[in-house]
Amino acid sequence: MAGHSHWANIQRTKSKADARRGRVFSKWAKLIASAARVGGGDPDANLKLRYAIERARLDNMPKDSIDRAIKKGTGELGGAAPEEVLYEGYGPGGVAILIEALTDNRARTAPDLRMMMERAGGNLAAAGAVAWLFERKATFALQRRAVSEDEIMEWALEIGAEDVSTEEPEIYGVTADPAQFITIKTALERKGWKIEDAALRYVPKNMVAVDAETGRRLTDLIDTLEDYEDVQAVHTNADFAAA
C-alpha cells in the first residue's frame, strides 16, 4: 500500500478539518441525509448511514444535528437529499485526483469544479480516467503513544486488517476492507486506543512524487476543492515528501 505520504496526507487533512468545524458538520449532515435517502433512517439496517453517523461522531457532531440530517434524508423535514457523485481529474504535475461530492444540482457542481481545476492548471476528466489508480479502503490512524508495535501488529492480524503502516512517527496506519469499517472501529474503541482518524478512503496504488512548486499549487487546489460546499473529500496520488 501507499506508505509515508498517504498517512501524512491524512494527518494534514484532519488538522485542516479541525480548523473549520462548522463546515465539517455541514458536510457530514449531507452525507447522513444522502445515506438515509437511499437506505432508510435505521442505522442498524443501513450500513452506509451507520458509517456516516460514525464519521460525524468522530468529529463530535451534536446528536440533534445528526437526527435532523437523518430526518431530512427520509423526507420527514422536506427538501431534497443530495446524491453522491465521484469526479475524476488531473491536477498540477499530472497528479490523479478523485473528488467525492454530494450535490442536489449536478449542473452547478460539475462546472464549478471544472473551473477550480482549470484555474490551478488541472482538468476534470471522464469517468474511469483515474479511478483505477486507487482502491477503496477502510483506514484508521491511531496514536502511537501507549501502544507498542508488536501489540498493534498482533491485534491487526487477529481482527483481519490488511496492513499496518509504522512509518509515521506519531501514528500507526491501519488499512482494511471497506466492509470491515464498523467491526474494526468498534474493536478499537473497546481497546481504548486513541483514534485520530477513521474513514473510507480512496488509497492510491502508487504515489507520484511532486516538487516544491507543484506541491504548493496542488495543496492550494485541494484546499479550494475541500472548501467547496458540495465536496466531501479529495484524494490524490501525490507524494509530497520531496515538496
Secondary structure, 3 states (H helix, E strand, C coil): CCCHHHHHHHHHHHHHHHHCHHHHHHHHHHHHHHHHHHHCCCCCCCHHHHHHHHHHHHCCCCHHHHHHHHHHHHCCCCCCCCEEEEEEEECHHHCEEEEEEEECCHHHHHHHHHHHHHHCCCEEECCCCCHHHEEEEEEEEEECCCCCHHHHHHHHHHHCCCEEECCCCCEEEEEECHHHHHHHHHHHHHHCCCEEEEEEEEEECCCEECCHHHHHHHHHHHHHHHHCCCEEEEEECEEHHHC
